[in-house]
Amino acid sequence: MSALTDLLAEWMPHQRWFGGKGREWSSVTEDGFFLDESTPAVSVHRVRVTYTDDVTETYLVPLSWRATADDDLAHAYVGAVGDNHAYDGMRDREATVPWLTHLVAASTVGPMHFHPAGVAYIPEGVPGDVISGEQSNTSLVYGETAIMKLFRRLEPGLNPDVEVHDALRTTDNPHIAPLLGHVEVDDADGATSTVAFLQAFVPNASDGWRLATSSVRDLYAEADLHADEVGGDFAGEAARLGEATASVHRDLAAVLPTATVGPEWYAELATQLTARLDAALGIVPDLAEHADGLRALYADVGRLTDPTTVQRVHGDLHLGQVLRTTTGWIVLDFEGEPARSLAARREPDSPLRDVAGMLRSFDYAARHMLVEQPGDPQLAYRAQEWAERNRTAFCAGYAGASGTDPATSPLLRAFEADKAVYECVYEARNRPHWLMIPLASLARSAAS
């Protein structure tokens, strides 16, 4: 391997967006090109990691290069190659400027193509500031005008985030931030992958997770009050979020394909859910005590026969994917669950998968503080009360806007269980001390 390949192989596993944590590598290769050759120079690299199970993943790594080490960029330092110092190109503010410059110009740079949407102003010459706390991707905010998401793991095909936002442009849905442009890259085989996505930035907005968890802290601080008596009660917002979700689902069904499915779809869904469980058992042994109950639940799904409608959905909806503005909720990040293949994320699915994802998020918001105080029965009771109140409010809001109560569907419990299984795998690999949250959910589901 080259010196740069060695350097990236050492650096990547420590990045939050790297999805191969805990997996054994068999090989790693990279190729790159210069996006900008001024100072600092900016290069873009595709790093291909092959694991011992013969699965290969490709990650996008922009780097900035400086002739001397910069102490102000110590937090972004990747390492030295010869006399040149490499930095994370998304955390070096000067190195973020060329992305929008090329987008405004609709440039082609090597194998990379920039596609402005042509519907709104794109800020040129402005540096981007990285958003902390992201997981599978990296996002930059350019002033108060635009936000760019860099897709770290590349797969051939149009990313659903671009496809969905482009389709929804015609609906003027108030719960969507407009698409401004996207970037693609060609690989050696002629396939094209989505690299980045630019949309309008929503200023003065509050993250749904922070609003919800603030409500939970208010409840925990009031030992003698119930969830509906606390000043920070979130149920009204949960209901409005349910209405917003139903609105987005309605417009998605209007502009993208839908289908009516029956017994064969249910049978295939049950097979997929069971396969995901079997794969998770090899990673999270603690799931074993719930496996029989989950298989029985999935088998019940496989025996359903009533026709149902499938459509394009969000695919990974939770409180961290929504923003509260002065006028309502905005839904973000339509790329789907990162662990699923791009083809699977673009397939029509039940809107109940999104509902289940949000219900699981309410459970996380209610119980995340219990991680540090797992033995406090009073806090556990209050967490359960908050979760139930807001889950009910969300479903009521969704039902009021859509005419269909999601809580009555036999699919919802299976989708919630599947999401909890996914969470178990994620927590086992990234935050083992949080594993108790999805495991406890599965235990409650089995008990009910």
C-alpha positions in Angstrom: 0.0 0.0 0.0 1.0 3.6 -0.5 1.9 6.0 2.4 -1.5 7.7 1.9 -3.4 4.4 1.9 -1.7 3.4 5.1 -2.5 6.8 6.7 -6.2 6.6 5.7 -6.5 3.0 6.9 -5.2 4.1 10.3 -7.4 7.3 10.5 -10.8 6.1 9.1 -11.8 3.6 11.8 -11.8 6.5 14.4 -14.2 8.6 12.4 -17.9 8.5 13.5 -19.1 8.2 9.9 -17.1 5.0 9.3 -19.6 2.1 9.2 -17.1 -0.8 9.5 -16.3 -0.5 13.2 -15.7 -3.9 14.8 -15.2 -5.7 11.4 -12.0 -7.2 10.3 -10.3 -5.9 7.2 -8.6 -8.0 4.5 -7.5 -5.1 2.2 -7.8 -1.4 1.5 -7.1 0.6 -1.7 -7.7 4.2 -2.7 -7.7 6.5 -5.7 -8.0 10.3 -5.8 -8.0 13.5 -7.8 -7.6 17.2 -7.1 -10.7 19.2 -6.7 -8.7 22.4 -6.3 -5.0 23.0 -6.6 -4.7 26.4 -4.9 -3.8 26.9 -1.2 -4.8 24.8 0.5 -5.0 22.1 -2.2 -8.1 19.9 -2.0 -8.2 16.3 -3.1 -11.0 13.8 -3.1 -10.3 10.1 -2.4 -12.4 7.0 -2.8 -11.2 4.5 -0.2 -12.3 0.9 -0.8 -12.3 -1.3 2.3 -12.7 -5.1 1.8 -13.6 -7.1 4.9 -12.8 -10.7 5.7 -16.3 -11.7 4.7 -15.6 -10.4 1.1 -17.9 -7.4 1.5 -16.4 -4.2 0.1 -17.5 -0.7 1.0 -16.3 2.6 -0.6 -15.9 5.7 1.4 -15.4 9.3 0.2 -12.6 11.2 1.9 -11.9 14.8 1.0 -8.5 16.0 2.2 -6.8 19.4 2.3 -3.0 19.7 2.0 -0.6 22.2 3.5 3.1 22.5 3.3 3.4 23.2 7.0 1.5 22.0 10.0 -1.3 24.3 11.1 -1.9 24.3 14.9 -5.4 25.8 14.4 -6.4 22.6 12.5 -5.0 20.1 15.0 -8.5 18.7 15.5 -8.7 17.9 11.7 -5.2 16.4 11.3 -5.0 13.2 9.4 -1.2 12.9 9.1 1.9 13.6 7.0 2.8 12.2 3.6 6.4 13.2 2.9 6.6 17.0 3.5 2.9 17.6 3.1 0.3 17.6 5.9 -3.1 16.2 5.3 -6.3 17.4 7.0 -9.9 16.4 7.0 -11.2 18.5 4.1 -14.6 18.9 5.7 -13.1 20.4 8.9 -10.7 22.8 7.2 -12.9 25.8 6.5 -10.8 27.2 3.6 -11.0 23.8 1.9 -14.8 23.8 1.9 -15.1 26.8 -0.5 -14.5 25.0 -3.8 -17.5 22.7 -3.5 -20.1 25.5 -4.0 -17.8 27.3 -6.5 -18.0 24.3 -8.7 -21.7 23.8 -8.1 -22.5 27.4 -9.2 -20.4 26.8 -12.3 -21.9 23.3 -13.0 -18.4 22.1 -13.3 -17.0 18.7 -14.2 -13.7 18.0 -12.4 -12.1 14.7 -13.2 -14.8 12.1 -12.6 -16.9 14.4 -10.5 -20.0 16.3 -11.9 -21.7 19.3 -10.2 -25.5 19.8 -10.9 -27.1 23.0 -9.6 -30.9 22.7 -9.3 -31.3 26.2 -10.8 -34.1 27.2 -8.5 -32.4 29.4 -5.9 -29.3 31.3 -4.9 -26.2 29.3 -4.1 -23.7 31.1 -1.9 -20.3 31.3 -3.7 -17.0 32.0 -2.0 -18.4 31.3 1.5 -16.7 28.7 3.8 -18.7 25.9 5.3 -18.9 25.0 9.0 -19.2 21.3 9.9 -22.1 20.2 12.0 -21.1 18.1 15.0 -22.9 15.0 16.1 -23.6 13.4 12.7 -23.2 9.7 12.2 -23.0 8.3 8.7 -22.5 11.5 6.8 -20.8 14.9 7.1 -22.8 18.2 6.7 -21.6 21.7 6.3 -23.6 24.9 6.8 -22.7 27.8 4.5 -23.7 31.0 6.2 -27.4 31.0 6.8 -28.3 30.1 3.2 -27.4 26.5 2.4 -26.4 23.2 3.9 -24.4 20.5 2.1 -24.4 16.9 3.1 -21.5 14.8 2.0 -22.4 11.1 1.6 -19.5 9.2 3.1 -20.3 5.7 1.9 -20.8 5.5 -1.8 -23.1 3.2 -3.8 -23.9 3.4 -7.5 -27.2 5.1 -8.2 -29.1 8.3 -7.3 -29.3 8.8 -3.6 -32.9 8.9 -2.3 -32.2 12.3 -0.6 -31.7 13.9 -4.0 -34.4 11.9 -5.8 -37.1 12.6 -3.2 -36.3 16.3 -2.7 -36.3 16.8 -6.5 -39.7 15.1 -6.8 -41.2 17.1 -4.0 -40.2 20.4 -5.5 -43.5 20.4 -7.5 -45.6 20.0 -4.4 -44.5 23.1 -2.4 -44.8 21.0 0.7 -44.2 23.3 3.7 -42.4 20.6 5.6 -39.5 20.3 3.2 -36.4 22.4 2.7 -35.8 23.1 -1.1 -33.1 21.3 -3.1 -30.3 23.5 -4.4 -28.1 21.0 -6.2 -26.2 17.8 -6.0 -22.8 16.3 -6.9 -22.0 12.9 -8.6 -18.9 10.9 -9.3 -18.2 8.2 -11.9 -16.3 5.1 -11.1 -14.0 3.0 -13.3 -16.9 0.8 -14.4 -19.0 3.7 -15.6 -21.4 3.7 -12.7 -22.3 7.0 -11.1 -22.7 7.6 -7.3 -24.2 10.6 -5.5 -21.4 12.4 -3.6 -23.1 15.4 -2.0 -26.5 17.2 -1.8 -27.1 20.9 -1.2 -30.4 22.3 0.1 -31.7 25.5 1.6 -30.6 25.9 5.2 -33.4 26.5 7.8 -32.2 29.2 10.2 -33.5 29.7 13.7 -34.8 26.1 13.9 -34.7 23.8 16.8 -33.6 20.1 16.6 -36.5 17.7 17.4 -34.3 15.5 19.6 -33.2 18.5 21.7 -36.7 19.8 22.1 -38.0 16.4 23.1 -35.2 15.6 25.6 -35.5 19.0 27.1 -39.2 18.1 27.8 -38.0 14.9 29.4 -35.6 16.7 31.7 -38.4 19.0 32.8 -40.5 16.0 33.7 -37.7 14.4 35.6 -37.2 17.6 37.6 -40.8 17.7 38.8 -41.2 14.7 41.1 -44.9 15.4 41.9 -46.2 16.2 38.4 -47.4 14.0 35.5 -46.2 14.5 31.9 -49.4 16.5 31.0 -48.8 18.9 33.9 -45.2 19.9 33.2 -44.6 23.3 31.5 -42.4 21.6 28.9 -45.0 19.1 27.8 -44.1 17.9 24.3 -47.4 16.2 23.3 -48.7 19.2 21.3 -45.5 19.2 19.2 -45.7 15.4 18.9 -49.2 15.7 17.4 -48.1 18.4 15.0 -45.1 16.3 14.0 -47.5 13.5 13.3 -49.5 15.8 11.0 -46.4 16.9 9.2 -45.3 13.3 8.6 -48.7 12.4 7.2 -48.5 15.5 4.9 -45.1 14.4 3.5 -46.3 10.9 3.0 -49.3 12.2 1.1 -47.2 14.2 -1.3 -44.7 11.4 -1.7 -47.5 9.2 -2.9 -48.6 11.9 -5.3 -45.2 12.4 -7.1 -43.5 9.0 -6.8 -44.7 5.5 -7.7 -47.1 3.6 -5.4 -48.4 0.0 -5.5 -51.1 -2.2 -3.9 -49.6 -5.3 -2.4 -50.9 -8.5 -0.8 -49.9 -11.9 0.6 -46.6 -12.2 -1.4 -45.4 -8.9 -0.1 -46.2 -9.8 3.5 -44.4 -13.1 3.1 -41.3 -11.4 1.7 -41.3 -8.8 4.4 -41.4 -11.5 7.1 -38.4 -13.2 5.4 -36.5 -9.9 5.4 -37.3 -9.1 9.0 -36.2 -12.6 10.1 -33.0 -12.4 8.1 -32.1 -9.0 9.8 -32.7 -10.6 13.1 -30.5 -13.6 12.3 -27.7 -11.3 11.2 -28.1 -9.2 14.4 -27.9 -12.3 16.6 -24.3 -12.9 15.5 -23.4 -9.4 16.7 -25.6 -8.9 19.8 -25.8 -12.2 21.8 -28.2 -10.5 24.2 -30.9 -10.6 21.5 -31.1 -14.4 21.8 -33.7 -14.3 24.7 -36.1 -12.3 22.5 -35.4 -14.2 19.2 -38.3 -16.7 19.5 -40.9 -14.0 20.2 -39.6 -11.9 17.4 -39.7 -14.8 14.9 -43.3 -15.5 16.0 -44.2 -11.8 15.5 -42.6 -11.8 12.0 -44.3 -15.1 11.1 -47.7 -13.5 12.0 -46.8 -10.7 9.5 -46.1 -13.3 6.8 -49.6 -14.6 7.2 -51.4 -11.3 6.6 -53.5 -11.1 3.4 -55.3 -7.7 3.4 -54.2 -5.5 0.5 -52.1 -2.5 1.5 -50.5 0.4 -0.3 -46.7 0.8 -0.5 -44.9 4.0 -1.6 -41.7 5.9 -1.2 -41.1 6.8 2.5 -38.4 8.6 4.5 -36.9 5.3 5.6 -35.0 6.5 8.8 -37.4 8.9 10.5 -36.6 10.0 14.0 -36.4 13.1 16.2 -32.9 13.9 14.9 -34.2 14.2 11.4 -36.8 17.0 12.0 -36.5 20.7 12.8 -39.0 22.9 14.5 -39.3 26.4 12.9 -41.5 29.3 13.9 -44.1 28.0 11.4 -43.9 24.2 11.8 -41.9 21.1 11.4 -39.4 20.4 8.6 -38.4 16.8 7.7 -34.8 16.2 6.7 -32.6 13.5 5.3 -34.6 11.2 3.0 -31.6 8.9 2.2 -33.1 6.1 4.3 -31.5 3.7 6.8 -27.7 3.8 6.1 -27.3 0.0 6.9 -29.6 -0.9 4.0 -28.5 -1.0 0.4 -29.3 1.9 -1.9 -31.6 -0.3 -4.0 -33.5 -1.4 -1.0 -33.9 2.2 0.3 -35.4 3.3 -3.0 -38.1 0.5 -3.1 -41.7 1.4 -2.1 -42.4 0.5 1.5 -45.2 1.0 4.0 -45.5 4.5 5.6 -45.7 2.6 8.9 -42.0 2.1 8.8 -41.6 5.8 9.3 -44.2 5.9 12.0 -42.4 3.1 13.8 -39.1 4.9 13.5 -40.5 8.0 15.2 -42.2 6.0 17.9 -38.8 4.3 18.7 -37.3 7.8 18.8 -39.8 8.9 21.5 -38.8 5.9 23.5 -35.1 6.8 23.2 -35.8 10.4 24.2 -37.6 9.3 27.2 -35.0 6.8 28.4 -31.6 8.1 27.4 -31.1 9.6 30.8 -31.7 6.2 32.4 -28.4 5.0 31.0 -26.6 6.7 33.8 -29.3 5.8 36.4 -30.6 2.4 35.3 -31.8 1.4 38.8 -34.1 4.3 39.6 -37.7 3.0 39.4 -39.2 6.5 39.7 -37.4 7.8 36.7 -38.2 4.6 34.8 -41.9 5.2 35.5 -41.7 8.8 34.4 -39.9 7.8 31.2 -42.6 5.3 30.4 -45.3 7.9 31.0 -43.6 10.5 28.8 -43.0 8.0 26.0 -46.6 6.7 26.0 -48.1 10.2 26.0 -46.0 11.4 23.1 -46.3 8.2 21.1 -50.1 8.5 21.4 -50.1 12.2 20.4 -47.9 11.5 17.3 -50.3 8.7 16.1 -53.3 10.9 16.8 -51.8 13.8 14.8 -50.9 11.4 11.9 -54.4 9.9 12.0 -56.1 13.3 11.9 -54.1 14.4 8.9 -54.2 11.1 7.0 -57.6 9.6 8.0 -55.8 6.3 9.0 -54.8 5.5 12.6 -51.4 3.8 12.4 -51.7 2.4 15.9 -54.4 0.0 14.7 -52.2 -1.7 12.1 -50.7 -5.2 12.9 -47.6 -4.1 10.9 -46.6 -1.4 13.3 -45.4 -3.6 16.1 -43.3 -5.6 13.7 -41.7 -2.5 12.2 -40.9 -1.2 15.7 -39.3 -4.5 16.7 -37.2 -4.5 13.5 -36.1 -0.9 14.3 -35.1 -2.0 17.8 -33.1 -4.9 16.4 -31.2 -2.4 14.2 -30.6 -0.2 17.2 -29.2 -3.1 19.1 -26.6 -3.7 16.4 -25.7 0.0 16.2 -25.4 0.4 20.0 -23.3 -2.8 20.4 -20.8 -1.4 17.8 -20.8 2.3 18.8 -22.3 2.9 22.3 -22.5 -0.4 24.3 -23.7 1.4 27.4 -26.9 2.4 25.5 -27.7 -1.1 24.4 -30.1 -1.4 27.4 -32.6 1.0 25.7 -33.5 -1.2 22.6 -33.2 -4.4 24.6 -35.6 -3.1 27.2 -38.0 -2.1 24.5 -37.9 -5.7 23.1 -38.5 -7.1 26.6 -41.6 -4.8 27.1 -42.9 -5.8 23.7 -42.5 -9.5 24.5 -44.2 -9.0 27.9 -47.2 -7.3 26.2 
